[in-house]
C-alpha cells in the first residue's frame, strides 16, 4: 500500500482531538525456531503493520496479505511499559512491552523505495521520549 493512502486512512481513524506525529511500516517475522518446526511455511506467519505515532499514543494497524487494513489497536503511552529500539541499516528492530503482559517485536523500515513509509529519526525520538526504556 502506498504511504499516501495509508496516511489518509490513519488520519481518518484517529481519536477525537488526537494529532498524528508520523507513521511507518513495520514487519513481524516469527522466530527462527518456527523454521525447525514447520519449515518454509514459517514465512506465512509474517505480518505487516503500519504504526501511527500520535500525541496520545501508538496505533498499530495490521495488514492482510494483500496489503489492506485488517485490525487496529491503540495503546496510550501509559499502557506501554517499554520500547526498546536497536540499530540497523535497512530496518530497525523494536520491542514493545505492554502493561497487559504482551510483547511485540517488529522491524521498522528505515530505507526503501519512495512509496514505503519509513521510520524517521524525529518519529523514533518522539517514541523514545514518551515511553520509558528498560
PALUM-10064 format. One record per residue (C-alpha): residue number from 0; residue in one letter; z, y, x. Coordinates in pm, 1 decimal. Layout:
REM PALUM-10064
+-----+------+----------+----------+----------+
| pos | code |        w |        v |        u |
+-----+------+----------+----------+----------+
| NUM |    A |        Z |        Y |        X |
...
+-----+------+----------+----------+----------+
***
This chain:
REM PALUM-10064
+-----+------+----------+----------+----------+
| pos | code |        w |        v |        u |
+-----+------+----------+----------+----------+
|   0 |    X |      0.0 |      0.0 |      0.0 |
|   1 |    X |    -90.2 |    344.5 |    127.9 |
|   2 |    X |    205.3 |    564.2 |    220.9 |
|   3 |    X |     97.9 |    844.0 |    -17.0 |
|   4 |    X |    108.4 |    606.7 |   -315.5 |
|   5 |    X |    445.9 |    474.9 |   -202.3 |
|   6 |    X |    584.9 |    826.0 |   -165.9 |
|   7 |    X |    480.0 |    917.3 |   -520.6 |
|   8 |    X |    644.4 |    600.3 |   -656.4 |
|   9 |    X |    966.7 |    656.9 |   -462.2 |
|  10 |    X |    993.3 |   1022.9 |   -562.1 |
|  11 |    X |    926.8 |    934.4 |   -926.0 |
|  12 |    X |   1215.9 |    684.7 |   -928.6 |
|  13 |    X |   1478.3 |    897.9 |   -751.2 |
|  14 |    X |   1808.2 |    954.3 |   -928.5 |
|  15 |    X |   1859.1 |   1281.7 |  -1111.3 |
|  16 |    X |   1929.0 |   1562.6 |   -863.8 |
|  17 |    X |   1854.1 |   1348.1 |   -557.8 |
|  18 |    X |   1619.3 |   1463.0 |   -281.5 |
|  19 |    X |   1403.0 |   1241.0 |    -59.5 |
|  20 |    X |   1455.8 |   1292.2 |    314.0 |
|  21 |    X |   1198.1 |   1034.4 |    423.1 |
|  22 |    X |   1087.9 |    674.2 |    385.0 |
|  23 |    X |    942.8 |    396.9 |    597.1 |
|  24 |    X |    803.5 |     47.5 |    574.3 |
|  25 |    X |   1014.0 |   -242.7 |    698.9 |
|  26 |    X |    979.9 |   -620.2 |    709.4 |
|  27 |    X |   1227.2 |   -905.0 |    683.6 |
|  28 |    X |   1143.2 |  -1228.6 |    862.5 |
|  29 |    X |   1359.9 |  -1540.2 |    823.6 |
|  30 |    X |   1547.8 |  -1673.3 |   1123.2 |
|  31 |    X |   1356.0 |  -1893.9 |   1364.8 |
|  32 |    X |   1580.0 |  -2184.3 |   1261.0 |
|  33 |    X |   1378.0 |  -2197.0 |    941.6 |
|  34 |    X |   1073.9 |  -2285.6 |   1153.1 |
|  35 |    X |   1254.5 |  -2601.2 |   1266.3 |
|  36 |    X |   1328.6 |  -2692.7 |    903.8 |
|  37 |    X |   1007.7 |  -2605.0 |    720.5 |
|  38 |    X |    753.4 |  -2530.2 |    992.2 |
|  39 |    X |    488.1 |  -2265.1 |    932.3 |
|  40 |    X |    597.0 |  -2232.5 |    568.6 |
|  41 |    X |    877.5 |  -2017.8 |    709.5 |
|  42 |    X |    641.1 |  -1721.0 |    704.0 |
|  43 |    X |    619.3 |  -1744.2 |    325.1 |
|  44 |    X |    975.0 |  -1606.6 |    330.4 |
|  45 |    X |    864.0 |  -1284.0 |    496.2 |
|  46 |    X |    932.9 |   -983.9 |    273.3 |
|  47 |    X |    812.6 |   -625.8 |    293.5 |
|  48 |    X |   1023.1 |   -326.4 |    194.8 |
|  49 |    X |    987.1 |     46.0 |    157.5 |
|  50 |    X |   1319.7 |    205.0 |    243.0 |
|  51 |    X |   1369.0 |    550.0 |     97.9 |
|  52 |    X |   1629.3 |    773.8 |    260.0 |
|  53 |    X |   1772.8 |   1037.4 |     28.3 |
|  54 |    X |   2064.6 |   1279.8 |     26.7 |
|  55 |    X |   2275.0 |   1040.5 |   -185.7 |
|  56 |    X |   2190.8 |    703.6 |    -27.2 |
|  57 |    X |   1926.3 |    444.4 |     56.7 |
|  58 |    X |   1667.6 |    298.1 |   -180.0 |
|  59 |    X |   1537.7 |    -49.7 |    -95.5 |
|  60 |    X |   1205.8 |   -125.0 |   -267.9 |
|  61 |    X |   1095.4 |   -486.5 |   -229.8 |
|  62 |    X |    719.8 |   -552.6 |   -240.6 |
|  63 |    X |    528.7 |   -853.4 |   -368.7 |
|  64 |    X |    285.1 |  -1047.9 |   -150.7 |
|  65 |    X |      7.6 |   -832.3 |   -297.4 |
|  66 |    X |    186.1 |   -512.2 |   -190.9 |
|  67 |    X |    305.1 |   -397.8 |   -534.3 |
|  68 |    X |    658.6 |   -276.8 |   -605.7 |
|  69 |    X |    878.2 |   -552.6 |   -748.0 |
|  70 |    X |   1251.5 |   -481.1 |   -720.1 |
|  71 |    X |   1457.0 |   -178.8 |   -625.3 |
|  72 |    X |   1816.4 |   -146.5 |   -508.7 |
|  73 |    X |   2011.2 |    171.1 |   -443.0 |
|  74 |    X |   2318.0 |    197.7 |   -223.0 |
|  75 |    X |   2519.9 |    512.4 |   -174.5 |
|  76 |    X |   2620.4 |    583.0 |    182.7 |
|  77 |    X |   2980.9 |    493.5 |     98.5 |
|  78 |    X |   2867.2 |    143.8 |    -13.2 |
|  79 |    X |   2707.4 |     71.6 |    325.0 |
|  80 |    X |   2970.3 |    -39.3 |    576.5 |
|  81 |    X |   2746.5 |    -12.5 |    882.4 |
|  82 |    X |   2392.6 |     34.4 |   1001.4 |
|  83 |    X |   2305.5 |    -90.8 |   1347.0 |
|  84 |    X |   1972.4 |     12.1 |   1497.2 |
|  85 |    X |   1819.7 |   -141.6 |   1804.8 |
|  86 |    X |   1537.0 |    -27.6 |   2023.1 |
|  87 |    X |   1177.5 |   -128.9 |   2006.3 |
|  88 |    X |    825.5 |    -29.1 |   2095.3 |
|  89 |    X |    639.8 |   -110.2 |   1771.6 |
|  90 |    X |    928.1 |   -194.7 |   1539.2 |
|  91 |    X |   1297.4 |   -103.4 |   1536.9 |
|  92 |    X |   1537.3 |   -381.9 |   1438.2 |
|  93 |    X |   1801.0 |   -267.3 |   1190.4 |
|  94 |    X |   2100.3 |   -445.3 |   1038.6 |
|  95 |    X |   2262.2 |   -304.4 |    724.9 |
|  96 |    X |   2602.4 |   -441.1 |    617.1 |
|  97 |    X |   2710.8 |   -359.7 |    265.4 |
|  98 |    X |   3054.4 |   -329.0 |    105.1 |
|  99 |    X |   2980.1 |   -630.6 |   -118.2 |
| 100 |    X |   2961.5 |   -851.5 |    194.0 |
| 101 |    X |   2583.0 |   -885.0 |    210.0 |
| 102 |    X |   2372.4 |   -818.4 |    516.1 |
| 103 |    X |   2005.4 |   -722.7 |    551.3 |
| 104 |    X |   1813.1 |   -749.2 |    877.7 |
| 105 |    X |   1481.5 |   -565.5 |    879.3 |
| 106 |    X |   1242.2 |   -422.7 |   1132.7 |
| 107 |    X |   1136.2 |    -65.1 |   1063.8 |
| 108 |    X |    778.5 |     21.5 |   1153.7 |
| 109 |    X |    751.9 |    273.3 |   1442.2 |
| 110 |    X |    381.9 |    260.1 |   1527.0 |
| 111 |    X |     67.9 |    153.3 |   1346.7 |
| 112 |    X |   -231.0 |    274.8 |   1154.0 |
| 113 |    X |   -217.6 |    603.7 |    965.7 |
| 114 |    X |   -174.1 |    458.1 |    615.1 |
| 115 |    X |    156.5 |    285.1 |    703.1 |
| 116 |    X |    480.4 |    478.8 |    652.0 |
| 117 |    X |    667.8 |    490.6 |    981.5 |
| 118 |    X |   1030.5 |    541.8 |   1075.6 |
| 119 |    X |   1052.5 |    889.3 |   1226.3 |
| 120 |    X |   1329.4 |    998.9 |   1465.5 |
| 121 |    X |   1452.5 |   1251.7 |   1206.1 |
| 122 |    X |   1496.5 |    983.6 |    938.4 |
| 123 |    X |   1658.8 |    749.0 |   1188.0 |
| 124 |    X |   1905.5 |   1020.1 |   1295.6 |
| 125 |    X |   1983.1 |   1101.3 |    931.5 |
| 126 |    X |   2071.5 |    736.5 |    863.9 |
| 127 |    X |   2291.7 |    723.4 |   1174.8 |
| 128 |    X |   2474.2 |   1043.8 |   1086.0 |
| 129 |    X |   2554.9 |    933.2 |    728.9 |
| 130 |    X |   2651.2 |    569.0 |    793.9 |
| 131 |    X |   2925.7 |    465.1 |   1030.8 |
| 132 |    X |   2813.7 |    228.9 |   1306.3 |
| 133 |    X |   3041.7 |    -52.9 |   1421.4 |
+-----+------+----------+----------+----------+
***
